[in-house]
Amino acid sequence: MRQKLPVKASFVGLAMAALLSGCVSTTTSPTPQPAVQQKPAPKISTGQATSRLAPVKARMESVVERECKARTPAGTNCDYKIYVDPKETKVANAYQTLDKTGRPLIIFTAPLVAETRNNHELAFVMGHEAAHHIKGHIARSQGNAAAGAALGAILVAAAGGNAQAVEAAMDLGAGFGARSFSKNHELEADQLGTILTKKSGYDPLIGVNFFERTPDPGNQFLGTHPPNASRVAIVKQTAAGL
């Protein structure tokens, strides 16, 4: 819920940004260039997207589950469920989350599948999302959010803020905390995703071409994703060592 912050809380928000900026790049690049104009991807149904995803899933699922077990603490749930979102959506997206039991989910939308040009690109996206779980990024982001919220509460309380100001600062701090390492998480997922893609028999250097058709976020302060050039660079660097 949005609310107008007292002057002290607003000032503390700036202080928090300064404290947290040590974890985040504060440089800005020139205005991000738009993605190269491409012919719009054809619309496909959920069923068609599921069929396109099936051979990649069949080849990669056992690989990512094996790597998950080898790279995570004992007891980590590595039983991935990979599927296309059954809800009709116009948004091209793929993401990793957990269900109520802690099972890792990798969810694609039909438009995202339609935008990929080959199985190498689909595999790279799948490897990237699988890597998020192996690296424990959800738990790490939640920890960063909690730390940011606590920092905000302490600073505002020390400055004499009331309960409303403390609550608002906690929300602000949680946002800063959750975002503080998000770019690093994406690059970590790109790096491990490259390895997972290669081990599954796909070429990550072909798969990373998917970035050529996605908008470049540049290097915005507290942005959630790094510049496409940085992502391509880490994929090439990682692939060269395989």
QUIFEN-V623228 format. One record per residue. N is the residue number from 1. D_FIRST is the distance of its C-alpha to the first C-alpha in Angstrom with 1 decimal. Layout:
N;D_FIRST, N;D_FIRST
This chain:
1;0.0, 2;3.8, 3;6.5, 4;10.2, 5;11.9, 6;15.3, 7;18.3, 8;19.0, 9;15.7, 10;16.0, 11;19.6, 12;18.9, 13;16.6, 14;19.8, 15;21.9, 16;20.1, 17;20.5, 18;24.2, 19;24.6, 20;23.1, 21;25.0, 22;28.0, 23;26.8, 24;25.8, 25;28.0, 26;27.3, 27;29.9, 28;29.3, 29;31.8, 30;32.9, 31;30.8, 32;30.6, 33;33.3, 34;32.5, 35;33.9, 36;37.4, 37;37.6, 38;38.7, 39;39.7, 40;36.7, 41;36.7, 42;38.1, 43;35.9, 44;36.7, 45;35.9, 46;34.3, 47;37.8, 48;39.2, 49;36.5, 50;37.3, 51;40.9, 52;40.4, 53;38.4, 54;40.9, 55;43.6, 56;41.3, 57;39.5, 58;43.0, 59;44.2, 60;41.1, 61;39.8, 62;42.6, 63;42.5, 64;38.8, 65;39.1, 66;42.2, 67;40.7, 68;37.6, 69;40.0, 70;41.9, 71;39.1, 72;36.8, 73;37.4, 74;39.3, 75;37.2, 76;34.6, 77;34.0, 78;35.6, 79;36.0, 80;34.1, 81;33.2, 82;33.3, 83;32.7, 84;31.5, 85;28.3, 86;29.8, 87;27.0, 88;28.1, 89;26.0, 90;26.8, 91;25.1, 92;27.5, 93;26.0, 94;27.2, 95;25.3, 96;26.0, 97;24.1, 98;25.2, 99;25.8, 100;25.4, 101;28.8, 102;28.2, 103;30.3, 104;29.5, 105;28.7, 106;29.4, 107;28.1, 108;29.4, 109;28.6, 110;31.7, 111;31.1, 112;31.0, 113;34.3, 114;35.7, 115;35.0, 116;37.0, 117;40.7, 118;42.3, 119;42.0, 120;41.8, 121;38.5, 122;37.2, 123;38.5, 124;36.9, 125;33.4, 126;34.1, 127;35.5, 128;32.5, 129;30.1, 130;32.5, 131;32.6, 132;28.9, 133;29.6, 134;32.9, 135;31.3, 136;28.6, 137;25.8, 138;23.1, 139;24.0, 140;24.5, 141;21.0, 142;19.5, 143;21.8, 144;20.8, 145;17.1, 146;18.2, 147;20.5, 148;18.0, 149;15.6, 150;18.7, 151;19.9, 152;16.9, 153;17.1, 154;20.9, 155;20.9, 156;18.5, 157;20.3, 158;23.6, 159;22.8, 160;22.2, 161;18.5, 162;17.2, 163;15.1, 164;11.8, 165;13.0, 166;14.1, 167;10.8, 168;9.2, 169;12.5, 170;12.5, 171;9.5, 172;11.4, 173;14.6, 174;13.9, 175;13.2, 176;16.4, 177;18.3, 178;17.7, 179;18.8, 180;21.6, 181;24.3, 182;23.1, 183;26.0, 184;28.4, 185;27.4, 186;28.0, 187;31.4, 188;32.3, 189;31.6, 190;33.8, 191;36.5, 192;36.7, 193;36.1, 194;39.2, 195;41.2, 196;40.1, 197;40.8, 198;44.3, 199;45.1, 200;44.4, 201;47.0, 202;44.8, 203;44.9, 204;41.7, 205;43.2, 206;43.2, 207;39.8, 208;38.1, 209;39.3, 210;36.1, 211;34.3, 212;36.6, 213;34.8, 214;31.2, 215;29.4, 216;29.8, 217;26.6, 218;28.9, 219;28.0, 220;24.6, 221;23.1, 222;20.7, 223;21.4, 224;21.3, 225;24.9, 226;28.1, 227;30.5, 228;32.6, 229;35.7, 230;34.7, 231;34.1, 232;37.4, 233;39.2, 234;38.1, 235;39.1, 236;42.5, 237;43.0, 238;42.3, 239;44.5, 240;47.3, 241;47.5, 242;47.7
